Amino acid sequence: MKPILSAIVLSALLAGCSGPVDPAASGSDPVVLPALATLDGTTWALRMEPLDAGGTAAKDYLRFADRVAGFMTWQDRGYVPGSFSTTPKDGAIGFEFQNKNDQGEILNVSGCANVDAVWGTLTWRRADWTVRTFRFRGTPKT
């Protein structure tokens, strides 16, 4: 899906996430739109910042495609994209997913997206069970 079309689809679907719909007001039953469709096929350019001391900020891309999600740089490190779930959240779409690698390390990700931005946190549990936490913020990749 082209970026402009993705933004149009995302904005149209987000309009339905702002709260309950009164079926009597429209004269028909409300249409429930699948939240998955709002993120699947989108890519976001990110800035990741460590919340722990000693880390450095980095750039990455977050991709939602074919019902799985993952960070491009982390995929290069062997993390396999995982299926994601979505929920409407105050005019945005909330999402969660987990990526794992062969060494047993896990990325737990939760965040939100709207038409203009994506934001959230990534918690990285290493093989030695140490944990690093990052926050990320980004915009649609054009």
N, C-alpha and C positions, 0 to 999 in steps of 0.2 A: 504494500500500500504506500503511495507517495506521501511525503510529510504533510503537505497541505491537506490532502484528503484525510489523513490520520487526525489532524487537528480539528477538521470539521466534524468527523465522526465522534471524536472525543468530546468536543464541546456540546454536540447534540445529545449525547448520552449522559453527560454530566448534568445537563439541565434537569433530568429526571431524578437526580440523587439529592435534591435539596430538601426533601421531606415527604410526608405522606400526601397522597393525591386523593381528593374527594371525588369518587366516581359520579356522584350526583351532579357535580358542577359541570361535567362535560357531557353528561347524558349517556355515558357508556362506561364499561369497566376500564380501569387504568391498564396501560400496557407496561409490562415488566420487561425491562431491557437487560440482557445478560452483561454483568459487570466485566466478565472476561474479555468481551469484544472491545472494551475501551482501552485496554493496554496491549493486547496481543498484536504483534506487528509493529510495535513502536521501539525506538532506540533513543536514549537520552545521554547527552554529554554531561559528565559529572565532575565535580570537585569533591574529593574525599579528604576529610580532616580527621586525624587521630584524636581521640579524647583522652588518651593516655600520654604521660610524659615521655619524651624522647622520640616520638614519631614525626614524620614529615607529611605534609599535604601532597596529594597526587591527583592526577587526572585519570578518568576511566570512562567507560561507556557501559550503560545498563541496557540490556536487550531483552525484550519480551517477544518471543516468537514460538509459534507452534505449541502453545500452552506450557512452555517452560521459560524460566528467567535466569539470567546470569550476568556477571560482570566480565567484560572482555579480558582485562588484565588477569583476573583470577582464573579464567578458563585457560589462559596460557600457562598457568602454574598447575594445571591438572584438575581444577575444580569443575565438576560436571554440572551443567545447569539443571535446576530442579523445577518441578511443577509449582505453580503459584496459585494462591487463592486471593480473591478480591472481595471487598465489602464497601458499600457507600459510606462515606464519612464526611458530614458537614460540607457538602459541595465539592468533595474530592472523592477519589477512589483510593481506599486503603488496600495494601497488598502485603503478602508475606510469602517467603520461600526459603528454602535451604539448599545449599550447594555443599557437596562433599568431594574429597579426593581419596586416592588409594592409600594414603598414610593415616586415614581416620580423622583428618582435620575437617572441621565443619564451619561453614559460614551461615549464620542465622540472620535473615534480613527482614526488616519491616519498614514500611514507609507509606507515603501518600503521593498521589499525582493529581494534577488538574491539567487544564489545557496548556498552561504556561510553564509549569515547573513540576519537578519531582523532588522529594526530600525524605530522609529517613535515617536509620541506623543499621550498621552491619556489625555483628559480634563474631569475632574469629576465635574459635577454640582450636588451638594448636595440638599436635600429637602429644606434647608433654603436659597438656591440660592447662597451660597458661592461656589467658584470655586477653584479647585486644579489642577495643571498641572504636569504631569510626562513625562519623556522621557524614552524610552526603547530601548534596544539593545539585540540581542540574536543570537543564532546559532541553527541549526536543532537539535531536540532531537533525540538521538540515542538509 
